[in-house]
C-alpha cells in the first residue's frame, strides 16, 4: 500500500474548484510523489557557466543566484554571510510538512486543534483562536501564501508534538540538505526570540539551496506559491500573497493592489517566500521559469519592501539573459 501511494501521481484539474480544494489536491499530489524519480536527469542537464561578479548590481547586503535545475551558483554577493532569514525560514517548515505528508505521518485532511501557543504567536497571522479546528491543508496554505506565523506553529506542533521538537527536526534536516554550519533555526515561523535579541540564521546560499530542495523534491509547491490570494473559510478571510509580484484579479476590493508592477520585460516570479523582521530587514527568495529553465534568486537586507522585489527581478533578468546566451553558445 505504501509503495502504491508513493508511486501514484494525482492529476490536479482546475475547473470550478475553490482555491482550497485546488491547493489541497496539489499538496496531496506532492506528498505522494516517488522520491526515486525526483532528481532523474539532473546530471545530464547542461551546466551553465557562472556569471562574472560584476554582471549584477544590487543594494541588498547579501544575494545569490542559483541554477534551478542543478543547484549550481551562477552569481553571488556576500552569499556566505549568516543573516536572519525571517519568514524565509518557513521554507524549511514547508519542506518538513510535505515530507511528513509523503511519509504518511499525517494526512492533508487531518484536523488540527489550535493551541494556546499557536494563538499567542505574533506577527503575520490568520487570527487563530485556541480551540479552533482547521485542516492541515488550510494551515499549510496560510503559511505558504500569507506567511501566517500562527499557522506555522500549529503545523509544527501537530507534526512533531511540540514546536521545540519540530525545531530539532528543522536543524537536523538542515544538515541532511547540505546547508552550512551557520544555518540554525530557533522556531518554525522565523520570528525573533520573544525575550532575547537573536533570530534564526541562514546565509543567502543556505536559503537558495533550501529553496532548490523544496522545488526539486516537491515541484508542485509552485502551484501554491503563485496563487495571488488566499480564500480561507476560517473567519471568511480573503488575504493577499505576501509576494507583491503576483497580480490579482480576484482580490477583495478592500485589499490594496501590489506596490510593484510585473513589467513585461522582467521575469514573472511564481514563488517562493518573503521575509521581514526589524533585524533581518526586507528579504525574498524568488524563483522564475523561462523557456523551460528555472532560476532561484535570494536577496537579504534589501532597503525596502519594493526594493526586495525589484532587486530580485533584476537579478533574475540578468540571469536569464546569461543562461540563454550560454545555452545558445553551447549549441553552436
Rosetta blueprint (number, residue, H / E / L):
1 X L
2 X H
3 X H
4 X H
5 X H
6 X H
7 X H
8 X L
9 X L
10 X L
11 X L
12 X L
13 X L
14 X L
15 X L
16 X L
17 X L
18 X L
19 X H
20 X H
21 X H
22 X H
23 X H
24 X H
25 X H
26 X H
27 X H
28 X H
29 X H
30 X H
31 X H
32 X H
33 X L
34 X L
35 X H
36 X H
37 X H
38 X L
39 X L
40 X L
41 X L
42 X H
43 X H
44 X H
45 X L
46 X L
47 X L
48 X L
49 X L
50 X L
51 X L
52 X L
53 X L
54 X L
55 X L
56 X L
57 X L
58 X L
59 X L
60 X L
61 X L
62 X E
63 X E
64 X E
65 X E
66 X E
67 X E
68 X L
69 X L
70 X L
71 X L
72 X L
73 X E
74 X E
75 X E
76 X E
77 X E
78 X L
79 X L
80 X L
81 X L
82 X L
83 X E
84 X L
85 X L
86 X H
87 X H
88 X H
89 X H
90 X H
91 X H
92 X H
93 X H
94 X H
95 X H
96 X H
97 X H
98 X H
99 X H
100 X H
101 X H
102 X H
103 X L
104 X L
105 X L
106 X L
107 X L
108 X L
109 X L
110 X L
111 X E
112 X E
113 X E
114 X L
115 X L
116 X H
117 X H
118 X H
119 X H
120 X L
121 X L
122 X L
123 X L
124 X L
125 X L
126 X L
127 X L
128 X L
129 X L
130 X L
131 X L
132 X L
133 X E
134 X E
135 X E
136 X H
137 X H
138 X H
139 X H
140 X H
141 X H
142 X H
143 X H
144 X H
145 X H
146 X H
147 X L
148 X L
149 X H
150 X H
151 X H
152 X H
153 X H
154 X H
155 X H
156 X H
157 X H
158 X H
159 X H
160 X H
161 X L
162 X L
163 X H
164 X H
165 X H
166 X H
167 X H
168 X H
169 X H
170 X H
171 X H
172 X H
173 X H
174 X H
175 X H
176 X H
177 X L
178 X L
179 X L
180 X L
181 X L
182 X L
183 X L
184 X E
185 X L
186 X L
187 X L
188 X L
189 X L
190 X L
191 X L
192 X L
193 X L
194 X L
195 X L
196 X L
197 X L
198 X L
199 X L
200 X L
201 X E
202 X E
203 X L
204 X H
205 X H
206 X H
207 X H
208 X H
209 X H
210 X H
211 X H
212 X H
213 X H
214 X H
215 X H
216 X H
217 X H
218 X L
219 X L
220 X L
221 X H
222 X H
223 X H
224 X H
225 X H
226 X L
227 X L
228 X L
229 X E
230 X E
231 X E
232 X E
233 X L
234 X H
235 X H
236 X H
237 X E
238 X E
239 X E
240 X E
241 X L
242 X L
243 X L
244 X L
245 X L
246 X L
247 X L
248 X L
249 X L
250 X L
251 X L
252 X L
253 X L
254 X L
255 X L
256 X L
257 X L
258 X L
259 X L
260 X L
261 X L
262 X L
263 X L
264 X L
265 X L
266 X L
267 X L
268 X L
269 X E
270 X E
271 X E
272 X E
273 X E
274 X E
275 X E
276 X E
277 X E
278 X L
279 X L
280 X L
281 X E
282 X E
283 X E
284 X E
285 X E
286 X E
287 X E
288 X E
289 X E
290 X E
291 X L
292 X L
293 X E
294 X E
295 X E
296 X E
297 X E
298 X E
299 X E
300 X E
301 X E
302 X E
303 X L
304 X L
305 X H
306 X H
307 X H
308 X H
309 X H
310 X H
311 X H
312 X H
313 X H
314 X H
315 X H
316 X H
317 X H
318 X H
319 X H
320 X H
321 X H
322 X H
323 X H
324 X H
325 X H
326 X H
327 X H
328 X H
329 X H
330 X H
331 X H
332 X L
